[in-house]
Amino acid sequence: MDHIVTVQDAVTAFADFMEPTNAELEAIEQEMPVILAGVDLVDAQITALDRVPNEVDSRRIRRARNRVLTARRELANRAAGTPLPGGAA
């Protein structure tokens, strides 16, 4: 007979050192407009899934897609203007 046991080590193996660093949290914060725009786009697409999209649904999806593209462009432009660490030119 096989015994069912818990895997306690795997559950508790994630200690405090596994928390995100400040740099990772800042990167997430900078990407938050892109993430939120993506959520809005998925929400608009899900709304249009259960019925034939009408003009309002199509416009909502198009505007949400444009917000995603704008947020991605702004993030890329912001990242392009950031100097590299270590004095690289």
N, C-alpha and C positions, 0 to 999 in steps of 0.2 A: 504494500500500500504506500502511495506517495503522500507525503505530508505537505500541506500548504503552509508556507511560512512567509512572513513579510520581509521585504528587502529594506531593512531599516538603514543600512549604510548608504544605499543609493538615495534615499529620501533626505537624509540629514547631511549628505556629503557637500551640499552647497552652503558654504560658510559665508561669513561677512566679506571675505576677499572676492567673492563671486559677484558682488554688487557692481553696477556700472560705475565707471570712473566719471569724474567731472567733465572730462573731454567728451566722453560718449554721451553724457546727458546734454551737453551743449550742442553736440551734433544733432541730436534728436530735436532739440528746441529749434535749431535753425531749419530743419526739415519739416517742422510742424505745419507750415502753410501748405506744403505739397501733400502731406498726409491728409489734412482736413479737406483739401480740394478733391483728393482721390475718393474720400469717403462720400462726399457730396455727389460725385459722378456715379459711384456704385449705387447710391440711394436712388438717384434719378433713373438709372437703368433698371433697378429692381422694380420700381414703381411702374415702369412701362412693360414689364415682362408679362403680367397677367391679363393684359388687354392689348388691343390694337392701339399703338401709339397715335395720339392725336397731335394736333399742331402744338399745343401747350407742352406735351411731353417731349416732343422733338426739340422744341426751343429750350426746354429745361436741360436736356441732355447736351445740346450744343453749347449752351452757356457754361455748364459744369465742365465740359471738355476744355473749353477755352480758359477757364479758371485754372485747371490743372496745368495746361501748357504755360500760362503766364507765371504760375508759381514755380514751375520747373525752370523757366527762363531766368527769373529773378534769382533763384538759388544758384544757378550756373554762373550768372554774371557776378554774384556776390563772391562765389568761390574763386572765380578767375581773378578777381581783384585782391585776393588775400595773398600776401607774400608767403613764400615757402619758409619753413623753419630752417635754421642753420645758416642763414645768410646766402642761400642760393639765389641766383639772379634769374 
